[in-house]
Amino acid sequence: MITAEELIERSWRFSRSTGEVIAADLRFEQDGSFSGDMIGETGWAIENGALVLSLGDGTVTNRFDRRHLVSGNLTRLCGKFVMAPGQSIYHFLDPSAAQAPMRESRFNVSMSLSGESDTVLVIFNSAGRPSEGPYTRWEFFDLPIALGLDHVRIAEVRSPTVYYTDKLLRLQSMLHAIIAGTYRRVVLIGMSSGAYASLLLAERLCRILPDTSFRTFVINPQTAHSQRHRDFITQHVPYGLAAELLTDQAVGMAGRAEIDLEIAVLGDSCHRHNVRHTMFYDSENMAEAYYVSLVAGLPGFETRPVPLGLSHVEGTIEIFNRNLVQDAVSDYVLARFSSQAFAPASD
């Protein structure tokens, strides 16, 4: 039995039984495509426990249905080249020499931390600005520079997006290590999937850092991803208006993590004295209004409707271009700097 999880978690060396290397660094993406070294095939899938590779027209070229233990815990996958049925041509997939898990290598963090301020700004990129290593185009790039804030920038690469759901525990651990004992105030901002990550990570962190104040400012967040909410969007929202939905596989990758913000909040509402959210959203877009309505009545949530009636992408860009979040963050930070009385519980 070959599983999608073991394929996605590492890079692979693709070779022929003759010893010829087809690809030294082949990576299997969650959406059934490839990255890394180029090969002739464009897609992959798991069928009855076997890995099949296919061309752009759907023609299957290889079927990997056997595995061999070659050294220690390393597994070689073996399969037949099915486009030459009269010949015994076999292909192999071996874990490549670069053993960094795929999810780690496709997750980008950039930070500037002086420790001289009591406030840190955390910015989550949306799926529209994915991680591209050192060439990542960071959203809200000028904001921490203009305000002179310590900051952490985070971007992910997934297609389709997973809204950071497969990284929640790792993100929580990383941000906890950065914040604890150093910063009294944390401002989290983002758009779309970055907005969702900002809201959920603030909710998770505020419980384990009760003496730290958390403040979020977000644009068009998707606040819930469980099946009933995805069904509502699919059945009631015209095509093209909503953000991309999580796939069942992406939801599965979140494991036991709570991915609906409403449930995450209500699960421990008595310990939420130190968190507050401001959500800017296109109130004339049915999908955006639906997501915001799920949390709008909960303690600590403030809504800022912007009537646009645009698609998710267009509305998000328009709200960003109006500098609503940038101005709100600036007002909050400057008010904090000018105040002599710091009281996290009253934020």
PLY file of the C-alpha trace (Angstrom):
ply
format ascii 1.0
element vertex 347
property float x
property float y
property float z
element edge 346
property int vertex1
property int vertex2
end_header
0.00 0.00 0.00
1.42 3.36 -1.07
-0.05 6.48 0.53
-0.24 10.08 -0.62
1.18 11.26 2.70
4.50 9.47 2.30
4.88 10.85 -1.23
4.17 14.47 -0.29
6.41 14.52 2.77
9.72 14.19 0.92
11.45 14.55 -2.43
12.23 11.53 -4.63
14.83 10.27 -7.09
13.12 8.91 -10.22
15.21 6.41 -12.22
15.05 3.53 -14.69
16.18 -0.04 -14.06
19.08 0.67 -16.46
20.46 3.15 -13.92
19.49 6.27 -15.87
18.23 9.07 -13.60
15.08 10.72 -14.94
14.72 13.25 -12.10
17.02 13.71 -9.11
14.54 15.83 -7.15
10.90 14.99 -7.89
8.24 16.31 -5.54
4.62 15.24 -5.33
2.19 18.09 -4.69
-1.09 17.73 -2.84
-3.17 18.66 -5.89
-1.82 15.76 -7.96
0.88 17.72 -9.80
4.68 17.71 -9.58
7.36 20.21 -8.67
11.12 20.03 -8.61
12.83 18.45 -11.62
10.73 18.24 -14.77
9.50 14.91 -16.13
7.25 13.98 -19.04
4.29 13.16 -16.80
2.11 15.92 -15.41
-0.05 14.16 -12.81
-0.18 11.44 -10.20
-2.83 9.60 -8.18
-3.27 6.69 -5.79
-5.43 3.93 -7.29
-6.15 0.78 -5.27
-3.04 1.34 -3.19
-0.76 1.85 -6.21
0.86 5.05 -7.46
0.07 5.91 -11.07
1.76 8.62 -13.13
-0.03 10.10 -16.13
0.42 12.44 -19.07
-1.53 15.63 -19.63
-4.26 13.77 -21.54
-4.74 11.30 -18.69
-2.78 8.43 -20.24
-1.16 6.34 -17.51
2.57 5.77 -18.07
3.75 4.15 -14.85
2.18 2.06 -12.11
4.17 1.69 -8.89
2.70 -1.18 -6.90
5.68 -2.63 -5.03
8.05 -1.41 -2.38
11.42 -2.69 -1.18
13.42 -1.87 1.94
16.82 -0.86 0.58
18.67 0.58 3.60
17.59 1.19 7.16
14.08 2.64 6.93
14.43 3.88 3.34
11.83 2.47 0.97
12.22 2.05 -2.78
9.03 2.13 -4.83
9.09 -0.08 -7.91
6.75 0.08 -10.89
6.39 -0.99 -14.48
6.42 1.34 -17.47
2.97 0.42 -18.82
3.31 2.12 -22.21
5.59 -0.68 -23.37
3.55 -3.78 -22.40
5.75 -6.16 -24.38
8.94 -5.05 -22.64
10.15 -5.41 -19.09
10.94 -1.77 -18.34
10.83 -0.82 -14.66
11.11 2.52 -12.91
12.16 3.26 -9.35
11.40 5.99 -6.83
13.92 6.38 -4.02
13.94 9.01 -1.26
16.34 11.66 -2.52
19.49 12.65 -0.69
17.75 15.87 0.42
15.60 14.44 3.19
13.96 17.66 4.39
10.19 17.07 4.55
8.32 18.72 1.74
6.12 20.76 4.03
9.15 22.25 5.78
10.91 23.27 2.58
7.79 24.92 1.19
7.10 27.03 4.25
8.83 30.41 4.39
9.42 32.67 7.39
11.19 36.02 7.36
11.65 38.08 10.50
13.28 41.15 11.94
13.39 41.06 15.75
15.30 43.68 17.73
13.60 42.98 21.04
13.64 46.72 21.76
9.88 47.17 21.40
7.07 45.57 23.38
5.04 45.08 20.17
5.58 42.62 17.31
3.68 42.52 14.01
2.90 39.08 12.50
1.90 39.06 8.82
0.45 36.00 7.09
0.59 36.03 3.29
-2.50 34.95 1.39
-2.56 32.14 -1.15
-2.22 34.82 -3.81
1.32 35.52 -2.61
2.81 32.07 -1.99
6.25 31.22 -0.70
8.92 31.47 -3.37
11.92 31.25 -1.08
14.06 34.41 -1.15
11.89 35.78 -3.98
8.64 35.74 -2.00
6.51 38.84 -2.57
5.48 39.85 0.92
2.09 41.47 1.49
1.91 44.63 3.63
5.64 44.92 2.93
6.04 48.60 3.85
3.89 48.59 6.99
6.34 47.29 9.64
9.10 49.38 8.09
7.03 52.57 8.26
6.05 51.87 11.88
9.50 50.68 12.93
8.07 47.44 14.31
9.68 44.11 14.95
7.91 41.72 12.61
7.48 38.15 11.43
6.34 37.37 7.87
4.94 33.94 7.02
4.01 32.40 3.66
3.06 28.91 2.54
3.00 27.07 -0.76
0.08 24.80 -1.43
-2.05 24.35 -4.49
-4.88 24.22 -3.75
-4.42 26.28 -0.60
-4.71 24.62 2.80
-5.08 27.89 4.75
-2.12 26.95 6.97
-4.23 24.17 8.54
-1.46 21.57 8.21
0.94 23.86 10.10
-1.10 25.14 13.03
0.82 23.39 15.80
4.18 24.27 14.28
3.15 27.90 13.81
1.83 28.10 17.36
5.06 26.68 18.75
7.24 29.00 16.66
5.29 32.15 17.53
5.10 31.21 21.19
8.89 30.94 21.32
9.23 34.38 19.69
6.63 36.16 21.81
6.95 34.69 25.30
8.90 36.89 27.69
9.72 39.47 24.99
6.56 41.10 23.62
3.55 42.36 25.55
1.51 43.08 22.42
1.10 41.09 19.24
-0.65 42.42 16.12
-1.58 39.84 13.49
-2.75 40.84 10.01
-3.58 39.12 6.74
-5.93 38.80 3.80
-8.08 35.80 2.86
-6.18 32.66 3.96
-3.74 34.94 5.78
-6.70 36.52 7.57
-7.94 33.11 8.68
-4.49 32.18 9.99
-4.24 35.48 11.87
-7.58 34.97 13.61
-7.05 31.33 14.51
-3.45 31.71 15.70
-4.42 34.70 17.85
-7.16 32.59 19.45
-4.76 29.71 20.11
-1.94 31.88 21.45
-4.03 34.12 23.71
-4.86 31.12 25.88
-1.28 30.07 26.51
0.04 33.63 26.83
-2.59 35.24 29.10
-0.38 38.24 29.97
0.09 39.18 26.30
-2.42 41.26 24.34
-3.38 40.01 20.87
-4.95 42.25 18.21
-5.89 41.24 14.68
-6.83 43.32 11.64
-7.91 41.21 8.66
-9.53 41.38 5.22
-12.18 38.95 3.92
-11.41 36.00 6.24
-12.76 32.50 5.72
-13.75 31.62 9.28
-14.88 27.99 8.87
-13.84 25.02 6.75
-15.81 22.03 8.02
-18.04 20.17 5.60
-21.33 21.92 6.32
-19.83 25.33 5.69
-18.14 24.24 2.48
-21.46 22.75 1.38
-23.24 26.04 2.03
-20.76 27.97 -0.12
-20.98 25.39 -2.90
-24.79 25.29 -2.92
-25.71 28.93 -2.33
-22.91 31.20 -3.53
-22.60 31.91 -7.27
-19.44 30.53 -8.82
-16.50 32.93 -8.73
-17.62 35.00 -5.76
-16.09 32.90 -2.97
-12.49 32.07 -2.14
-11.13 28.66 -3.01
-12.51 25.96 -0.70
-10.42 23.44 1.17
-10.43 19.95 -0.29
-11.31 16.91 1.84
-7.64 15.93 1.72
-6.58 19.34 3.01
-9.07 19.11 5.87
-7.64 15.70 6.70
-4.14 17.15 6.84
-5.24 19.42 9.68
-5.57 16.31 11.86
-7.29 16.99 15.17
-6.82 20.75 14.96
-10.02 22.80 15.19
-10.50 24.54 11.85
-13.81 26.35 12.50
-13.09 29.61 14.28
-16.46 29.73 16.05
-15.82 26.40 17.77
-12.25 27.38 18.63
-13.55 30.53 20.34
-16.47 28.98 22.20
-14.33 26.09 23.41
-12.63 28.32 25.99
-14.34 31.70 25.91
-13.76 32.43 29.60
-10.04 32.85 28.97
-10.24 35.34 26.10
-9.76 38.62 27.97
-6.62 39.46 25.96
-7.70 39.15 22.32
-9.68 41.36 19.96
-10.38 41.08 16.24
-11.33 43.63 13.57
-12.61 42.21 10.29
-12.90 44.30 7.12
-15.05 42.54 4.54
-17.09 43.03 1.37
-20.58 43.11 2.85
-22.21 42.84 -0.60
-20.45 39.53 -1.35
-22.60 36.64 -0.08
-19.63 34.43 0.78
-17.73 37.10 2.72
-20.90 38.07 4.62
-21.57 34.43 5.47
-18.10 33.80 6.88
-18.17 36.97 8.97
-21.68 36.23 10.28
-20.40 33.02 11.86
-18.29 34.95 14.37
-19.69 38.48 14.31
-21.70 38.02 17.51
-18.89 36.46 19.52
-17.03 38.43 22.21
-14.02 40.30 20.92
-15.05 40.44 17.25
-15.65 43.76 15.50
-16.93 43.99 11.92
-16.10 46.73 9.43
-18.36 46.21 6.38
-17.21 47.62 3.06
-20.06 47.40 0.48
-18.44 46.47 -2.83
-20.22 43.48 -4.37
-17.02 42.18 -5.99
-15.52 38.73 -6.32
-13.33 37.51 -3.46
-10.07 38.40 -5.17
-11.27 41.78 -6.47
-12.86 42.75 -3.17
-9.80 41.76 -1.16
-7.52 43.81 -3.40
-9.86 46.82 -3.28
-10.03 46.82 0.53
-6.26 46.46 0.70
-5.79 49.36 -1.73
-7.99 51.57 0.44
-5.40 51.17 3.24
-8.09 50.32 5.78
-6.03 47.71 7.59
-2.83 49.72 7.27
-4.47 52.78 8.81
-6.10 50.74 11.59
-2.82 49.12 12.53
-1.03 52.47 12.47
-3.68 54.08 14.68
-3.53 51.20 17.15
0.26 51.09 17.35
0.70 54.86 17.57
-1.99 55.09 20.26
-0.16 52.42 22.22
3.15 54.21 21.85
1.69 57.53 22.99
-0.12 56.04 25.98
1.61 55.76 29.32
-0.86 53.24 30.71
-0.40 49.78 29.23
-3.16 47.40 30.16
-3.40 44.27 27.97
-6.72 43.25 29.47
-8.38 46.45 28.27
-7.24 46.22 24.64
0 1
1 2
2 3
3 4
4 5
5 6
6 7
7 8
8 9
9 10
10 11
11 12
12 13
13 14
14 15
15 16
16 17
17 18
18 19
19 20
20 21
21 22
22 23
23 24
24 25
25 26
26 27
27 28
28 29
29 30
30 31
31 32
32 33
33 34
34 35
35 36
36 37
37 38
38 39
39 40
40 41
41 42
42 43
43 44
44 45
45 46
46 47
47 48
48 49
49 50
50 51
51 52
52 53
53 54
54 55
55 56
56 57
57 58
58 59
59 60
60 61
61 62
62 63
63 64
64 65
65 66
66 67
67 68
68 69
69 70
70 71
71 72
72 73
73 74
74 75
75 76
76 77
77 78
78 79
79 80
80 81
81 82
82 83
83 84
84 85
85 86
86 87
87 88
88 89
89 90
90 91
91 92
92 93
93 94
94 95
95 96
96 97
97 98
98 99
99 100
100 101
101 102
102 103
103 104
104 105
105 106
106 107
107 108
108 109
109 110
110 111
111 112
112 113
113 114
114 115
115 116
116 117
117 118
118 119
119 120
120 121
121 122
122 123
123 124
124 125
125 126
126 127
127 128
128 129
129 130
130 131
131 132
132 133
133 134
134 135
135 136
136 137
137 138
138 139
139 140
140 141
141 142
142 143
143 144
144 145
145 146
146 147
147 148
148 149
149 150
150 151
151 152
152 153
153 154
154 155
155 156
156 157
157 158
158 159
159 160
160 161
161 162
162 163
163 164
164 165
165 166
166 167
167 168
168 169
169 170
170 171
171 172
172 173
173 174
174 175
175 176
176 177
177 178
178 179
179 180
180 181
181 182
182 183
183 184
184 185
185 186
186 187
187 188
188 189
189 190
190 191
191 192
192 193
193 194
194 195
195 196
196 197
197 198
198 199
199 200
200 201
201 202
202 203
203 204
204 205
205 206
206 207
207 208
208 209
209 210
210 211
211 212
212 213
213 214
214 215
215 216
216 217
217 218
218 219
219 220
220 221
221 222
222 223
223 224
224 225
225 226
226 227
227 228
228 229
229 230
230 231
231 232
232 233
233 234
234 235
235 236
236 237
237 238
238 239
239 240
240 241
241 242
242 243
243 244
244 245
245 246
246 247
247 248
248 249
249 250
250 251
251 252
252 253
253 254
254 255
255 256
256 257
257 258
258 259
259 260
260 261
261 262
262 263
263 264
264 265
265 266
266 267
267 268
268 269
269 270
270 271
271 272
272 273
273 274
274 275
275 276
276 277
277 278
278 279
279 280
280 281
281 282
282 283
283 284
284 285
285 286
286 287
287 288
288 289
289 290
290 291
291 292
292 293
293 294
294 295
295 296
296 297
297 298
298 299
299 300
300 301
301 302
302 303
303 304
304 305
305 306
306 307
307 308
308 309
309 310
310 311
311 312
312 313
313 314
314 315
315 316
316 317
317 318
318 319
319 320
320 321
321 322
322 323
323 324
324 325
325 326
326 327
327 328
328 329
329 330
330 331
331 332
332 333
333 334
334 335
335 336
336 337
337 338
338 339
339 340
340 341
341 342
342 343
343 344
344 345
345 346
